Amino acid sequence: MSQLDQSQVFQAMASSPNSRLLHSAELGDGLAAALWSNRHDTRDYQAPSHHTLSCYLAGGTGTFRRERPDSKGAPDKLCILPAGHQSAWVINGEIDLVHLYVSQEQFALGAVRLLDREPRELQLREGTFLDDPQQAQRFRQLSRLNWLEPGERLLTSSLAHALLDHALLSQVGRRAGLRLNGGLAPLQRRRLREYIDVHLAEPLSLGQLAGLCALSEYHFARMFHLSFGLPPHRYLLARRLERAQQLLRQTHLPFGEIALACGFASASHFSNRFRQAFAATPGQYRLALGG
Protein backbone atom coordinates (compact mmCIF):
# COMPACT_ATOMS: atom_id res chain seq x y z
CA MET A 1 0.00 0.00 0.00
CA SER A 2 1.38 3.41 -0.95
CA GLN A 3 2.05 6.20 1.54
CA LEU A 4 -0.84 8.31 0.22
CA ASP A 5 -3.17 5.32 0.50
CA GLN A 6 -2.19 5.09 4.17
CA SER A 7 -2.51 8.84 4.86
CA GLN A 8 -5.77 9.38 6.73
CA VAL A 9 -5.72 13.15 6.15
CA PHE A 10 -5.21 12.64 2.39
CA GLN A 11 -7.99 10.05 2.28
CA ALA A 12 -10.35 12.29 4.28
CA MET A 13 -9.82 15.09 1.75
CA ALA A 14 -10.14 12.73 -1.21
CA SER A 15 -13.46 11.39 0.08
CA SER A 16 -15.12 14.82 -0.02
CA PRO A 17 -17.25 15.65 -3.08
CA ASN A 18 -16.31 19.32 -2.61
CA SER A 19 -12.52 19.00 -2.59
CA ARG A 20 -10.40 18.70 -5.70
CA LEU A 21 -6.94 17.14 -5.83
CA LEU A 22 -4.78 19.31 -8.08
CA HIS A 23 -1.47 17.51 -7.67
CA SER A 24 0.07 14.80 -5.48
CA ALA A 25 3.27 12.80 -5.26
CA GLU A 26 5.10 10.43 -2.99
CA LEU A 27 8.54 11.92 -2.53
CA GLY A 28 10.17 8.89 -0.93
CA ASP A 29 11.92 9.02 2.42
CA GLY A 30 8.60 8.94 4.30
CA LEU A 31 7.33 12.17 2.73
CA ALA A 32 4.40 12.89 0.41
CA ALA A 33 2.71 16.08 -0.78
CA ALA A 34 -0.68 17.10 -2.13
CA LEU A 35 -2.13 20.31 -3.53
CA TRP A 36 -5.86 20.77 -2.86
CA SER A 37 -8.72 23.07 -3.70
CA ASN A 38 -11.84 22.96 -1.52
CA ARG A 39 -15.06 24.92 -1.02
CA HIS A 40 -18.08 24.93 1.31
CA ASP A 41 -17.09 21.79 3.15
CA THR A 42 -16.56 20.17 6.55
CA ARG A 43 -13.69 17.79 7.24
CA ASP A 44 -12.82 15.76 10.37
CA TYR A 45 -9.46 14.16 11.10
CA GLN A 46 -9.43 11.39 13.71
CA ALA A 47 -6.04 10.33 15.11
CA PRO A 48 -4.02 9.96 11.89
CA SER A 49 -0.89 7.82 12.13
CA HIS A 50 1.22 10.47 10.37
CA HIS A 51 2.04 14.16 10.80
CA THR A 52 0.64 16.79 8.41
CA LEU A 53 2.08 20.25 7.74
CA SER A 54 -0.10 22.58 5.67
CA CYS A 55 -0.14 26.09 4.22
CA TYR A 56 -3.03 28.12 2.82
CA LEU A 57 -2.16 29.44 -0.63
CA ALA A 58 -5.40 31.32 -1.38
CA GLY A 59 -8.64 32.00 0.46
CA GLY A 60 -9.28 30.52 3.87
CA THR A 61 -10.78 33.59 5.51
CA GLY A 62 -13.97 31.59 6.09
CA THR A 63 -12.16 28.50 7.36
CA PHE A 64 -12.10 27.67 11.07
CA ARG A 65 -11.96 24.78 13.52
CA ARG A 66 -15.40 23.91 14.81
CA GLU A 67 -14.37 24.42 18.44
CA ARG A 68 -12.67 27.75 17.64
CA PRO A 69 -15.07 29.67 15.35
CA ASP A 70 -13.51 33.07 16.12
CA SER A 71 -10.08 32.11 14.68
CA LYS A 72 -10.03 32.17 10.87
CA GLY A 73 -7.49 31.25 8.24
CA ALA A 74 -5.90 33.39 5.51
CA PRO A 75 -3.29 33.06 2.75
CA ASP A 76 0.14 32.00 4.10
CA LYS A 77 -1.33 30.72 7.38
CA LEU A 78 0.23 27.43 8.51
CA CYS A 79 -1.29 24.49 10.34
CA ILE A 80 0.49 21.62 12.09
CA LEU A 81 -1.52 18.46 12.64
CA PRO A 82 0.50 15.90 14.64
CA ALA A 83 -0.06 12.18 14.51
CA GLY A 84 -2.84 11.17 16.87
CA HIS A 85 -4.57 14.57 16.97
CA GLN A 86 -8.29 15.14 16.41
CA SER A 87 -9.74 18.16 14.63
CA ALA A 88 -12.94 19.23 12.88
CA TRP A 89 -12.89 21.93 10.18
CA VAL A 90 -15.49 24.14 8.54
CA ILE A 91 -14.67 25.65 5.14
CA ASN A 92 -16.88 28.57 4.08
CA GLY A 93 -15.97 29.93 0.66
CA GLU A 94 -13.01 28.62 -1.33
CA ILE A 95 -9.52 27.65 -0.29
CA ASP A 96 -6.33 26.41 -1.97
CA LEU A 97 -3.82 24.67 0.27
CA VAL A 98 -0.81 22.39 0.16
CA HIS A 99 -0.24 19.46 2.49
CA LEU A 100 3.02 17.73 3.43
CA TYR A 101 2.53 14.28 4.96
CA VAL A 102 5.34 13.02 7.21
CA SER A 103 5.75 9.44 8.41
CA GLN A 104 6.52 8.74 12.07
CA GLU A 105 9.76 7.10 10.97
CA GLN A 106 10.97 10.23 9.19
CA PHE A 107 10.05 12.30 12.24
CA ALA A 108 12.09 9.88 14.37
CA LEU A 109 15.14 10.21 12.10
CA GLY A 110 14.94 13.99 12.35
CA ALA A 111 14.61 13.91 16.14
CA VAL A 112 17.78 11.81 16.42
CA ARG A 113 19.75 13.69 13.74
CA LEU A 114 18.80 17.29 14.53
CA LEU A 115 17.94 17.22 18.22
CA ASP A 116 19.94 14.24 19.54
CA ARG A 117 16.85 13.15 21.46
CA GLU A 118 14.78 10.02 21.65
CA PRO A 119 11.75 10.41 19.35
CA ARG A 120 9.40 9.02 22.01
CA GLU A 121 10.40 11.92 24.32
CA LEU A 122 9.16 14.46 21.82
CA GLN A 123 5.91 15.59 20.28
CA LEU A 124 5.14 17.87 17.38
CA ARG A 125 3.07 20.69 18.86
CA GLU A 126 -0.30 21.20 17.22
CA GLY A 127 -0.66 24.62 15.58
CA THR A 128 -3.54 26.39 13.83
CA PHE A 129 -3.17 29.46 11.59
CA LEU A 130 0.48 30.12 12.48
CA ASP A 131 2.54 32.90 10.93
CA ASP A 132 5.97 31.87 9.65
CA PRO A 133 6.99 33.72 6.46
CA GLN A 134 10.01 31.47 5.83
CA GLN A 135 7.90 28.31 5.94
CA ALA A 136 5.13 29.91 3.86
CA GLN A 137 7.69 30.85 1.20
CA ARG A 138 8.95 27.25 1.09
CA PHE A 139 5.41 25.95 0.72
CA ARG A 140 4.69 28.38 -2.11
CA GLN A 141 7.88 27.35 -3.91
CA LEU A 142 6.89 23.72 -3.39
CA SER A 143 3.42 24.32 -4.85
CA ARG A 144 4.86 25.79 -8.07
CA LEU A 145 7.04 22.78 -8.90
CA ASN A 146 6.16 19.80 -11.09
CA TRP A 147 6.61 17.03 -8.54
CA LEU A 148 6.64 14.29 -11.16
CA GLU A 149 9.43 15.76 -13.32
CA PRO A 150 12.72 14.20 -12.12
CA GLY A 151 14.73 17.40 -11.67
CA GLU A 152 11.92 19.34 -9.97
CA ARG A 153 10.90 16.29 -7.95
CA LEU A 154 14.31 16.28 -6.30
CA LEU A 155 14.01 19.97 -5.47
CA THR A 156 10.56 19.16 -4.08
CA SER A 157 12.10 16.52 -1.83
CA SER A 158 14.76 18.98 -0.68
CA LEU A 159 12.10 21.58 0.17
CA ALA A 160 10.02 18.96 2.00
CA HIS A 161 13.01 18.05 4.16
CA ALA A 162 13.64 21.74 4.87
CA LEU A 163 10.00 22.18 5.94
CA LEU A 164 10.22 19.19 8.28
CA ASP A 165 13.58 20.26 9.73
CA HIS A 166 12.21 23.74 10.45
CA ALA A 167 9.18 22.24 12.19
CA LEU A 168 11.42 19.95 14.24
CA LEU A 169 13.54 22.88 15.37
CA SER A 170 10.64 25.23 16.12
CA GLN A 171 7.52 23.19 16.88
CA VAL A 172 8.73 20.22 18.91
CA GLY A 173 8.49 19.93 22.67
CA ARG A 174 8.94 17.28 25.33
CA ARG A 175 5.89 15.15 26.06
CA ALA A 176 4.28 16.27 29.31
CA GLY A 177 4.35 13.80 32.19
CA LEU A 178 6.33 11.24 30.21
CA ARG A 179 8.10 8.46 32.11
CA LEU A 180 10.39 6.49 29.83
CA ASN A 181 10.86 2.79 30.40
CA GLY A 182 13.60 0.85 28.69
CA GLY A 183 15.70 2.19 25.86
CA LEU A 184 19.36 3.06 25.67
CA ALA A 185 21.14 5.49 27.92
CA PRO A 186 22.02 8.85 26.30
CA LEU A 187 25.72 7.94 26.31
CA GLN A 188 25.00 4.62 24.57
CA ARG A 189 22.80 6.33 22.00
CA ARG A 190 25.48 8.91 21.23
CA ARG A 191 28.21 6.27 21.04
CA LEU A 192 26.16 4.27 18.55
CA ARG A 193 25.42 7.30 16.38
CA GLU A 194 29.09 8.24 16.22
CA TYR A 195 30.26 4.67 15.63
CA ILE A 196 27.76 4.09 12.80
CA ASP A 197 28.68 7.36 11.09
CA VAL A 198 32.40 6.56 11.24
CA HIS A 199 31.94 2.99 9.97
CA LEU A 200 29.29 3.44 7.26
CA ALA A 201 31.63 1.92 4.64
CA GLU A 202 31.93 -1.30 6.62
CA PRO A 203 29.53 -4.27 6.86
CA LEU A 204 28.11 -3.65 10.35
CA SER A 205 26.34 -6.51 12.11
CA LEU A 206 23.69 -6.44 14.83
CA GLY A 207 26.06 -8.30 17.15
CA GLN A 208 28.77 -5.73 16.55
CA LEU A 209 26.47 -2.86 17.51
CA ALA A 210 25.01 -4.76 20.46
CA GLY A 211 28.53 -5.36 21.74
CA LEU A 212 29.12 -1.61 22.00
CA CYS A 213 26.33 -1.53 24.60
CA ALA A 214 27.18 -4.89 26.25
CA LEU A 215 23.70 -6.22 25.40
CA SER A 216 22.40 -9.37 23.74
CA GLU A 217 21.34 -8.93 20.13
CA TYR A 218 17.66 -9.46 21.00
CA HIS A 219 17.66 -7.01 23.90
CA PHE A 220 19.72 -4.48 21.95
CA ALA A 221 17.33 -4.54 18.96
CA ARG A 222 14.38 -3.79 21.24
CA MET A 223 16.21 -1.02 23.11
CA PHE A 224 17.48 0.52 19.87
CA HIS A 225 13.96 0.65 18.41
CA LEU A 226 12.66 2.35 21.55
CA SER A 227 15.41 4.99 21.52
CA PHE A 228 15.77 5.63 17.78
CA GLY A 229 12.19 5.10 16.67
CA LEU A 230 13.09 2.50 14.04
CA PRO A 231 15.02 -0.79 13.81
CA PRO A 232 18.84 -0.78 13.56
CA HIS A 233 18.91 -1.88 9.91
CA ARG A 234 16.49 0.89 8.89
CA TYR A 235 18.52 3.53 10.72
CA LEU A 236 21.77 2.27 9.18
CA LEU A 237 20.29 2.36 5.67
CA ALA A 238 18.96 5.90 6.22
CA ARG A 239 22.38 7.13 7.36
CA ARG A 240 24.09 5.47 4.38
CA LEU A 241 21.67 7.12 1.98
CA GLU A 242 22.17 10.51 3.65
CA ARG A 243 25.95 10.14 3.26
CA ALA A 244 25.47 9.16 -0.38
CA GLN A 245 23.36 12.28 -0.97
CA GLN A 246 26.11 14.40 0.55
CA LEU A 247 28.80 12.84 -1.65
CA LEU A 248 26.65 13.20 -4.78
CA ARG A 249 26.14 16.90 -4.04
CA GLN A 250 29.65 17.80 -2.95
CA THR A 251 31.98 15.55 -4.97
CA HIS A 252 32.46 14.16 -8.47
CA LEU A 253 33.29 10.64 -7.25
CA PRO A 254 32.11 7.83 -9.55
CA PHE A 255 28.97 6.05 -8.40
CA GLY A 256 30.89 2.86 -7.69
CA GLU A 257 33.22 4.66 -5.27
CA ILE A 258 30.28 6.34 -3.54
CA ALA A 259 28.57 2.96 -3.21
CA LEU A 260 31.60 1.47 -1.48
CA ALA A 261 32.16 4.54 0.70
CA CYS A 262 28.59 4.25 1.97
CA GLY A 263 28.61 0.51 2.61
CA PHE A 264 26.70 -0.76 -0.43
CA ALA A 265 27.88 -3.99 -2.02
CA SER A 266 27.90 -2.62 -5.58
CA ALA A 267 26.92 0.34 -7.71
CA SER A 268 23.75 -1.47 -8.81
CA HIS A 269 22.76 -2.25 -5.21
CA PHE A 270 23.36 1.40 -4.31
CA SER A 271 21.34 2.62 -7.30
CA ASN A 272 18.40 0.34 -6.47
CA ARG A 273 18.28 1.43 -2.83
CA PHE A 274 18.66 5.10 -3.75
CA ARG A 275 15.86 4.92 -6.30
CA GLN A 276 13.56 3.16 -3.80
CA ALA A 277 14.15 5.91 -1.24
CA PHE A 278 14.12 9.02 -3.43
CA ALA A 279 12.29 8.00 -6.64
CA ALA A 280 15.36 9.04 -8.64
CA THR A 281 18.66 7.49 -9.66
CA PRO A 282 21.96 8.77 -8.23
CA GLY A 283 22.70 10.25 -11.66
CA GLN A 284 19.42 12.17 -11.74
CA TYR A 285 20.02 13.41 -8.21
CA ARG A 286 23.52 14.66 -9.02
CA LEU A 287 22.37 16.35 -12.22
CA ALA A 288 19.38 18.03 -10.54
CA LEU A 289 21.24 19.30 -7.47
CA GLY A 290 24.54 20.17 -9.09
CA GLY A 291 26.84 17.70 -7.38
C-alpha atoms as one frame of an Amber mdcrd trajectory, in Angstrom:
protein
   0.000   0.000   0.000   1.377   3.415  -0.951   2.050   6.199   1.537  -0.838
   8.305   0.223  -3.172   5.317   0.503  -2.186   5.093   4.174  -2.509   8.837
   4.856  -5.772   9.378   6.727  -5.715  13.151   6.146  -5.209  12.638   2.394
  -7.990  10.054   2.279 -10.354  12.292   4.275  -9.817  15.085   1.755 -10.139
  12.728  -1.214 -13.463  11.392   0.081 -15.124  14.818  -0.020 -17.253  15.652
  -3.083 -16.315  19.324  -2.614 -12.520  18.996  -2.588 -10.405  18.701  -5.704
  -6.940  17.140  -5.829  -4.776  19.311  -8.076  -1.467  17.506  -7.667   0.067
  14.799  -5.481   3.267  12.803  -5.261   5.097  10.432  -2.990   8.539  11.916
  -2.529  10.173   8.895  -0.930  11.918   9.024   2.418   8.600   8.937   4.302
   7.333  12.166   2.730   4.401  12.890   0.409   2.709  16.084  -0.780  -0.677
  17.100  -2.132  -2.130  20.312  -3.532  -5.855  20.770  -2.864  -8.724  23.072
  -3.697 -11.844  22.960  -1.517 -15.055  24.924  -1.024 -18.081  24.935   1.311
 -17.091  21.788   3.151 -16.559  20.171   6.549 -13.693  17.792   7.244 -12.815
  15.763  10.367  -9.457  14.163  11.101  -9.428  11.391  13.710  -6.042  10.328
  15.105  -4.020   9.956  11.891  -0.894   7.817  12.131   1.225  10.467  10.374
   2.038  14.159  10.798   0.643  16.794   8.407   2.077  20.253   7.737  -0.099
  22.582   5.673  -0.135  26.087   4.219  -3.026  28.117   2.820  -2.162  29.436
  -0.634  -5.401  31.322  -1.379  -8.637  32.004   0.460  -9.279  30.520   3.866
 -10.780  33.591   5.514 -13.971  31.591   6.087 -12.157  28.499   7.364 -12.099
  27.667  11.070 -11.961  24.778  13.516 -15.398  23.906  14.807 -14.371  24.418
  18.443 -12.669  27.754  17.643 -15.066  29.673  15.350 -13.508  33.067  16.117
 -10.079  32.110  14.682 -10.028  32.175  10.871  -7.489  31.247   8.240  -5.904
  33.386   5.512  -3.294  33.064   2.755   0.144  31.999   4.097  -1.328  30.718
   7.379   0.227  27.434   8.508  -1.286  24.489  10.343   0.492  21.623  12.093
  -1.524  18.456  12.636   0.496  15.899  14.637  -0.057  12.177  14.507  -2.835
  11.170  16.869  -4.573  14.567  16.968  -8.285  15.140  16.414  -9.741  18.157
  14.626 -12.943  19.226  12.878 -12.889  21.928  10.183 -15.490  24.138   8.538
 -14.671  25.655   5.136 -16.876  28.567   4.076 -15.969  29.930   0.660 -13.012
  28.622  -1.329  -9.523  27.655  -0.294  -6.329  26.412  -1.966  -3.818  24.673
   0.271  -0.805  22.395   0.159  -0.237  19.457   2.494   3.021  17.734   3.428
   2.533  14.285   4.964   5.344  13.022   7.207   5.754   9.443   8.415   6.515
   8.738  12.066   9.763   7.103  10.970  10.968  10.233   9.188  10.046  12.304
  12.239  12.095   9.880  14.368  15.143  10.213  12.103  14.937  13.994  12.350
  14.612  13.909  16.136  17.777  11.814  16.418  19.749  13.685  13.741  18.801
  17.290  14.531  17.943  17.221  18.217  19.943  14.245  19.537  16.846  13.151
  21.462  14.777  10.019  21.652  11.748  10.412  19.350   9.397   9.024  22.015
  10.398  11.917  24.319   9.163  14.463  21.818   5.910  15.594  20.275   5.138
  17.874  17.379   3.065  20.690  18.860  -0.304  21.201  17.223  -0.662  24.621
  15.583  -3.536  26.393  13.834  -3.171  29.457  11.587   0.477  30.117  12.478
   2.544  32.896  10.935   5.969  31.869   9.652   6.991  33.720   6.464  10.006
  31.474   5.829   7.901  28.313   5.936   5.133  29.906   3.863   7.693  30.851
   1.197   8.952  27.248   1.086   5.411  25.951   0.725   4.694  28.379  -2.114
   7.879  27.351  -3.906   6.890  23.719  -3.392   3.421  24.317  -4.854   4.864
  25.787  -8.066   7.036  22.776  -8.903   6.157  19.802 -11.088   6.615  17.027
  -8.543   6.635  14.286 -11.162   9.426  15.755 -13.324  12.717  14.197 -12.117
  14.726  17.400 -11.666  11.923  19.339  -9.973  10.896  16.295  -7.948  14.306
  16.279  -6.296  14.005  19.966  -5.473  10.558  19.164  -4.083  12.101  16.518
  -1.834  14.758  18.982  -0.678  12.097  21.580   0.173  10.019  18.956   1.996
  13.009  18.053   4.164  13.640  21.742   4.873  10.000  22.178   5.939  10.222
  19.189   8.278  13.580  20.260   9.729  12.209  23.744  10.447   9.177  22.237
  12.194  11.416  19.946  14.238  13.542  22.879  15.373  10.637  25.232  16.116
   7.523  23.194  16.881   8.734  20.217  18.908   8.485  19.925  22.666   8.944
  17.281  25.331   5.886  15.151  26.058   4.282  16.270  29.311   4.347  13.800
  32.194   6.332  11.239  30.215   8.100   8.462  32.107  10.391   6.491  29.832
  10.859   2.790  30.399  13.603   0.852  28.687  15.701   2.187  25.856  19.356
   3.059  25.667  21.144   5.492  27.924  22.021   8.849  26.299  25.720   7.937
  26.308  25.002   4.622  24.567  22.796   6.332  21.998  25.483   8.911  21.225
  28.210   6.273  21.039  26.163   4.272  18.548  25.423   7.302  16.379  29.091
   8.241  16.220  30.256   4.665  15.625  27.764   4.087  12.804  28.683   7.364
  11.092  32.405   6.564  11.241  31.943   2.994   9.970  29.293   3.437   7.260
  31.626   1.924   4.645  31.928  -1.302   6.617  29.526  -4.270   6.865  28.113
  -3.653  10.345  26.342  -6.515  12.114  23.691  -6.443  14.834  26.061  -8.300
  17.145  28.772  -5.731  16.548  26.468  -2.855  17.507  25.008  -4.764  20.456
  28.530  -5.361  21.738  29.117  -1.608  22.004  26.331  -1.531  24.604  27.178
  -4.886  26.248  23.702  -6.224  25.403  22.403  -9.374  23.744  21.340  -8.932
  20.129  17.661  -9.457  20.995  17.661  -7.007  23.897  19.722  -4.479  21.949
  17.335  -4.535  18.956  14.376  -3.793  21.241  16.206  -1.019  23.110  17.480
   0.522  19.866  13.963   0.651  18.406  12.662   2.348  21.554  15.411   4.987
  21.521  15.768   5.627  17.783  12.186   5.098  16.669  13.087   2.496  14.036
  15.019  -0.792  13.813  18.838  -0.781  13.559  18.906  -1.884   9.912  16.489
   0.893   8.885  18.517   3.529  10.718  21.770   2.266   9.184  20.287   2.360
   5.666  18.964   5.899   6.219  22.384   7.127   7.358  24.095   5.466   4.376
  21.674   7.123   1.979  22.166  10.507   3.649  25.945  10.135   3.259  25.468
   9.157  -0.378  23.363  12.279  -0.972  26.113  14.401   0.548  28.801  12.835
  -1.654  26.651  13.200  -4.778  26.137  16.900  -4.035  29.646  17.804  -2.954
  31.983  15.552  -4.968  32.458  14.162  -8.467  33.285  10.643  -7.254  32.115
   7.826  -9.550  28.967   6.052  -8.400  30.888   2.855  -7.693  33.217   4.658
  -5.272  30.281   6.340  -3.544  28.571   2.965  -3.211  31.604   1.470  -1.479
  32.162   4.544   0.696  28.590   4.249   1.973  28.610   0.505   2.614  26.698
  -0.757  -0.434  27.882  -3.986  -2.023  27.899  -2.624  -5.576  26.920   0.345
  -7.709  23.753  -1.467  -8.813  22.756  -2.248  -5.210  23.357   1.399  -4.307
  21.343   2.623  -7.298  18.403   0.342  -6.474  18.284   1.433  -2.827  18.655
   5.097  -3.751  15.860   4.919  -6.305  13.560   3.161  -3.802  14.146   5.907
  -1.242  14.115   9.019  -3.434  12.294   7.995  -6.640  15.360   9.045  -8.638
  18.656   7.487  -9.660  21.958   8.768  -8.235  22.699  10.252 -11.656  19.419
  12.168 -11.742  20.020  13.409  -8.213  23.517  14.659  -9.021  22.366  16.349
 -12.225  19.380  18.026 -10.537  21.238  19.304  -7.469  24.536  20.173  -9.090
  26.836  17.698  -7.378
